[in-house]
Amino acid sequence: MSFRFKPADVFETRHNAPTPADQQAMLRTIGVESVAQLVAETVPAAIRLPEALALPPALTERQFLKRFKQIAGQNKVYKSYIGLGYHDTTLPPVIQRNILENPGWYTAYTPYQAEIAQGRLEALINYQTLIIDLTGLPIANASLLDEATAAAEALHLLHSQTKKKNATKFFVSEQVLPQTIDVLRTRATPLGIELVIGDHRTADLSDEALFGAIVQYPGANGTVFDYQEFIDNAHTNNLFVVMAADLLALTLLTSPGELGADICVGSSQRFGVPMGFGGPHAGFFSCKDQFKRVIPGRIIGQSVDAAGNKAYRMALQTREQHIRREKATSNICTAQVLLSVLAGMFAVYHGPKGIRQFAVNTHLFAQILEAELKALGVEQLNSNYFDTLSLRLESHEMQQALKKEAEAAGINFRYYEETLVGISLHQNVEIDDVRDIVDIFAKVLGKEVATTAAPTAEAEMVLTWPESLQRTSEYLTHPVFNSHHAEHELLRYMKQLENKDLSLAHSMIPLGSCTMKLNATAEMIPVTWPEIGQLHPFAPANQTMGYQQIIRDLQAWLCEVTGFAAVSLQPNSGAQGEYAGLLAIRGYHEGRGEGHRTVALIPSSAHGTNPASAVMAGMQVVVVKSTEDGNVDMDDLRAKIAQHADRLSCLMVTYPSTHGVYEETIIDICDLIHQAGGRVYMDGANMNAQVGLTSPASIGADVCHLNLHKTFCIPHGGGGPGVGPIGVVADLIPYLPGHVVVPVEGRSSGAVSAAPWGSASILPISYAYISMMGGDGITRATELAILNANYIKARLEAHYPVLYTGAQGRCAHEMILDCRHFKKAGIEVEDIAKRLMDYGFHAPTVSFPVAGTLMIEPTESESKEELDRFCEAMISIRREITEVEEGRADAKENVLKHAPHTAATVLVQEWTRPYTREQAVYPLAYVRQAKFWPSVSRIDSAYGDRNLICSCTPLEEYADQTEQLVPTDKGPSY
């Protein structure tokens, strides 16, 4: 007997689920001999890559984790006092283990099917309440991408809402964070908005061209300004005011709402979210009630279900998922849900007293540090401050000597201008840290240090701020923030919420266009390592060598996959990637003296973010028709090119098409655009059908954004985080995003995100995926995604019409089922979506890109067994529809119209419905084995929009002990 060595932990077999035997069975069902034959019949030969991907050989899980530990070990984790919006913090282990590291939370998708997402929706209501309470404004959304982009969204919103004619100027305080000013400038330029940067204390706000202003609270150098007079002056001149605020400081400072601000933005990073070299972090956005219909991003609102019970859902969805295309005011279709859940749960765990104590400790140690440094003769410039001291040294040489001494001690300060040093303390600081800082200054100054006395339990912090700046209003008074301070209580609360949500831990999520594939545990492990999580994004380069290697390698690998010359990792969502890609095209045309090229051709089937991004990039959207078979109408394309030839900027196209088909004419389409002087932007939403088989560059695209949270395995996190890097051809490289704090050589473009490399701390996930799959593995992943999709098509096409197939009747990695004809029997596509919950599945994508349809994408990570379960559910639902069509089931009182069925629904003493309880909740035998119970019945969406409540249930409802909503709209802040 003989054996050969073979690694036992080959990762590809764990990611690509179908076994060889299952693949053969699936191929027989489809009617082809091999995967190679299926791919040949699906992917046009003209776009196939001539050679295999040249990527490093695949590593096993053990090999990868060992190697990656060495790479991460090149990072030097110093104590960071740099500030500028990024601070050290501690995520409580109970939250880290049970949310951040828990696939029940991180593998869920955006809560478009609210009945099976009540847990994270409640967590987001908690987050919105946190933001509403601390900012003192009545409306908050469920997070944005970061502080800088939240400020940019405020700029855009206020520009659209001003009543001042021809107002095109926006005042920006010079104390706003530099990265925020950078992103504001990027966003303002295409819209023709001029930023007026200056000192808010001397600014002339009477200019009729001004429509708004933004100030920082506290300022970038740490000064706490009293903005009351500035805000009053702005309002007198009909200007809106945005305050970018520090969330922790707001526990001690008078809230922006009390000062009269119209909008408040910022980052919730300090609430337990690691710095992570810049992200991901949940940006927050709160505003006055008048902006609730135009606020960017998502609002979670409270409504009622069919039984009259309280239920949560995404409110006012027409502003976001059903984006108003070229009339949109925002292209944000990705939030930072997982990070906002962490921040909200941090507040739940610590409560108002604990959060305030963090702020008190931070400010107290800042006071002690100031006193000790003053005793050494160091000048401190901030008369009022929260956590940041601005220190002036005698010379630039002394500043650099301090830098050398501090870094030798493993400490980073902020060094700016010639002689200034900024020190921003945080909630993890202890008295020994203060002593270490003082010792460094003393050594550089050549002076003796007096013994620093640690504060005793009786020590009190005295606020020296003017009374107008001292917060007296209450916050976090709701019971949820005052009930879960023992770890057992919080653990049980988080588990209770988790149990209400369906995630990939339960079953396949077949959402078309969303690519819900495996988020492997081995890929996730490094994210919470301190070498990855505890670095400041503006740390000196010699401390970030590990990150630099990760970024350099990942960029090179993504260039190989896409065929492009360069990749920028800065965009921190797919929508940001779209925007950055269009800005690169815009910059290219302007660099050639053709700034008049502003027309973007966009197929009518495109996702709503495409036209929204184009408008935000200063382009004019012209829609290109689609043919009946779902392809781009070539005649209409030629006509639109001829009509706009002199002004043509670009074409935005998704490939495979949004309809799930590899269009045979794609190369001709790209050639036509190039011949007219335009560039081709490819939406990378469907990249999971390209990798290893074709590439954007080989097809003819000039720029393409990638969704690392789709094709490259970063988890969706319940609706974020995401990463949307862009790849470009060589002549577009100079127009990739730059950064004001960490400049990129050869680039003059502004930033699109707050941090230089966006959400850097989750890049290791995609790095791990490519490392452990190798070129052959990720190519086979694409082939199996096509196999799985065509298998589902083969099983379901006898029951549901399949819209749009390729020349040989194949679909790409996804397909569209036509459910429109069921309307004759009174059955809507929504009924099918809700009924799937009773079978334990999340619905496919509903009514996109065609109303009344379901778009299904299985991915390569689902086994034949799971695909069969889903197909059996869909076939069973088709039989239920047939019963209604044939009159054997009542048109209104049937299992579809009443779906989903909760335990409370069926556990009633008297069952009066014309179908059995077993039919309702156990429609197939497999459901009994692992029943997922929706926690609420079908939700009344219209009620929630009419009665918008986007914070925790008002306290008076608890006295009533009912589950009914308040019948009138009292607003969310009472």
Buried (B, 14 or more C-beta within 10 A) or exposed (E): EEEEEEEEBBBBEBBBBBEEEBBEBBBEBBEBEEBEEBBBBBBBEEBEBEEEBEBEEBBBBEBBBEEBBEBBEBBBBBBBBBBBBBBBBEBBEBBBBBBBBBBBBBBBBBBBBBBBBBBBBBBBBBBBBBBBBBBBBBBBBBBBBBBBBBBBBBBBBBBEBBEBEEBBBBBBBBBBBBBBBBBBBBBBBBBEBEBBBEEBEEBEBEBEEBBBBBBBBBBBBBBBBBBBEBBEBBBEBBBBBBBBBBBBBBBBBBBBBBBBBBBBBBBBBBBBBBBBBBBBBBBBBBBBEEBBEBBBBBBBBBBBBBEEBBBBBBBBBEBBEEBBBBEBBBBBBBBBBBBBBBBBBBBBBBBBEBBBBBBBBBBBBBBBBBEBBEBBEBEBBBEBBBBBBBBBBEEEEBBBBBBEBBBEBEBBBBBBEEBBBBBBBBBBBEBEBBBBBBBBBBBBBEEEBEEBEEBEEEEEBEBEBEEEBEBEEEBBEBEBBEEBBEEEEBBEBBEEBBEBBBBBBBBBBBBBBBBBBBBBEBBBBBBBBEBBBBBBBBBBEEBBBBBBBBBEBBBBBBBBBBBBBBBBBBBBBBBBBBBBBBBBBBBBBEBEEBEEBBBBBBBBBBBBBBBBBBBBBBBEBBBBBBEEEBBBBBEBBEEBBEEBBEBBBBBBBBBBBBBBBBBBBBBBBBEBBBEBBBBBBBBBBBBBBBBBBBBBBBBBBBBBBBBBBBBBBBBBBBBBBBBBBBBBBEBBBBBBBBBBBBEBEEBEBBBBBBBBBBBBBBBBBBBBBBBBBBBBBBBBBBBBBBBBBBBBBBBBBEBBBBBBBBEEEBBBBBBBBBBBEBEEBBBBBBBBBBBBBBBBBBBBBBBBBBEBBBBBBBBBBBBBEBBBBBBBBBBBBBEBBBBBBEEEBBEEEBBBBBBBBBEEBBEEEEEEBEBEBEBBBBBBEBBEEEEBBBBBBBBBBEBBBEBBBBBBBBEEBEEEEEBEBBEEEEBBBE
